[in-house]
Structure formats: structure tokens, C-alpha cells
Amino acid sequence: MTLPDRLSNDPRSPHHDAALLERGVGIRFNGVEKTNVEEYCVSEGWIRVAAGKARDRHGNPMTIKLKGVVEPYLRVAEEPPAETK
């Protein structure tokens, strides 16, 4: 399965894909595993991560954009199809 070029955790974003996020998407950023990624874009080479516990006026986490090499992957491998007899 090919992962999208851009994906967001925010359900209000047009780049949100709940079904894909449920399967588990991992991000390697500059070769390091990141677990706090809010959004990523492979073609533009950036991720957005939460900036500590800071919140904006709507209660959403404040984010910082970091630029580098973004490598998304599926955390949960697909299960093989059940054998039929």
C-alpha cells in the first residue's frame, strides 16, 4: 500500500484519513523515529510536531514545522489472508 504524500491527525484538515491512521502510520524524520508528529508532507520535506504543552486559543496544540527527510511507513503489517479449505 502506498502512503499519501501528506497526512494530518486533525479531523478538520482536508489531509485527514481516519481509516489509515487507525492502521498505524509511523514517521522516520532524518533517520530518527518520531512519535509526536501531528502532520507530515513528504514532497515538501516537513513535519509538524507539538510544541510542549502549549495550546492555541481554541485549545489545539501549538505546533512547530521541522524541515528534513520524511519517511512514512505502516506500523502494523498487513495480516495474511485466511486460508480457505
N, C-alpha and C positions, 0 to 999 in steps of 0.2 A: 504494500500500500504506500502511496506517495503522500507525504505530509504537505499541507498547504504552505505557501511562501510566507504567509502572515497569519498569526493566530493570537487571540486575546482571551483572557479569563473573564472579562467583563461582559455580562449578558446583554448590555445595552450597545455593545460595539457591533458593527457590521462584520467584523472578523471573528466573531464568536461561533464556535461549533461545539455544542454541548455533548453530542454523541462521541466525538473524537476525544474530547477532554476526559470523558468517563473511562475510555480505554487506557488513558495514561500516556501523556506526552512528556518526555524528558528533554532537557536542553543542555548541550555542552557549549560553553562560551569560552573562546580562546583555549580550548582543551580542558576546561575545568567544569565539573558538574555543578549546575545551578538549580536550586530547589525553590527559589523565591521569585521566579520570573512571572510577571503579570502579562506581558505581551512580547512577541518577537517578530522580526522581519528578516528573512534570510537574504533576499536580494539587496536590501539596503544595509545589511550588516549591523543590526542593533537589537538590543533587548531593553525592556523596561522592568526595573526591579523596585520593590517597595523601599522607601527611604525611612527606615526605622519604624517608629510607631506614629509618625506624623500623619495627620488627616487633613483633607481639604474641608471647605465649609459645608460640603454635602455629606461628609462622613466617609468618603472614599480615601484609600491610602494614597499618600503622595508618592510619586514615582520619579526615578532618575533614569535617563536614557544613557546606556553604555554602548559604545561602538566597538566592534570586533568581529571575529569569525563565529557565526551562529550555526550549530549543528543540531537540528531537532531529530528525535527518534522516538519510537514507541517503547514504553517501559515494559508493558505486558506483551509477551509474544503471543501471536495468534495460536489458538488451540487447534490441533489437527482435527479434521472431520471424523466423526464417529464412524466406526466400521459397521457395515450392514451385512447381515447374513442371509 
